[in-house]
Amino acid sequence: MMIAVLGECVADAFADGRSGASPGELALRVLPGGGPANTAVALARLGTRARFLGRLSGDVFGTLFRDRLAASGVDVSGCVTAGEPSTLAVAALDGEGRAAYTFYADGTADWGWRPSELDDERLGPVSCLHTGSLALVREPGRGLVEEFARAAAARATVSIDPNVRPSLASPADYPMARWCEWADVVKLSDDDLGFLMPGAPLERACDTWHEAGARLIVVTRGADGAVVSLDGRRASVPAPAVEVVDTVGAGDSFTAGLLHHLDERGHLGGRLDRLDLETAAEAAAFAARVAALTCTVPGADPPWAAQLDHRADPRP
């Protein structure tokens, strides 16, 4: 079986200090990104059959996206060739390698879904559909994306990552309780949690979303690892110790590692009925290794399966 990922590709532009720009100029290095696209790439590199469902522009960035997806082994046959331009995000990195983005996203290809472009045939035979990020909150396509994911839940496990972008959406744009009615897996960061339920303890947020319907919730906490919550029972996993270059794409790689591990052990394709907390924690620990290796290189460049060696050793 295969995992399908529905969402956006984004051109991530970083200031490039190696370019020799003249005074008064800013040179940007552009790398292919976008949370869902990063997850599809990471899944394929880990050895999971992955299909990406996106609207890819015919511009130079769209070509970059297609080349990267295909080179990583992602099935792009379900992508739509769109006439609108690609989405651009200009990133500024802080001292810890965390990125703050300025988005140029109005009228771009990623959000312009039409009903004819999101039908059951486009999903194909899959064990899991993963979506989230801006695809679930940006008009005009957000309603169609949610409808597509809700329908997919009838025959596949559904995973979401809200991956909140405060500069483009408000908390009201993330109806988590409604999404949890059809989502089996919810992965989010502690920053996402603080934006969606400010001041709420992690345990209360997880229990709220479990009550709404989500079985597995994983909250990543950067260097502090991750918390796994399965039907209200919880476990913590450590973060591997690595030398961080930047954290771009780490959360997307974590999601891929989590789904890859669950799929390998036969837990995707339904409602996670046979999943126990120990197995869920093992999947999150594997995901943390994948995310850690992503942090050791610039941009969203997740590791291949062969790279998962002892370079990312768990913290004592």
Secondary structure by P-SEA (a helix, b strand, c coil): cbbbbbccccccccccccccccccbbbbbbbbbcaaaaaaaaaaaacccccccccccccaaaaaaaaaaaaacccccccccccbbbbbbbbbbccccbbbbbcccccccccccccccccccccccccccccccccccccccaaaaaaaaaaacccbbbbbbcccccccccccccccccccccccbbbbcaaaaaaacccccaaaaaaaaaaacccbbbbbcccccbbbbccccbbbbbbbbcccccccaaaaaaaaaaaaaaaaacccccccccccaaaaaaaaaaaaaaaaaaaacccccccccccccccccccc
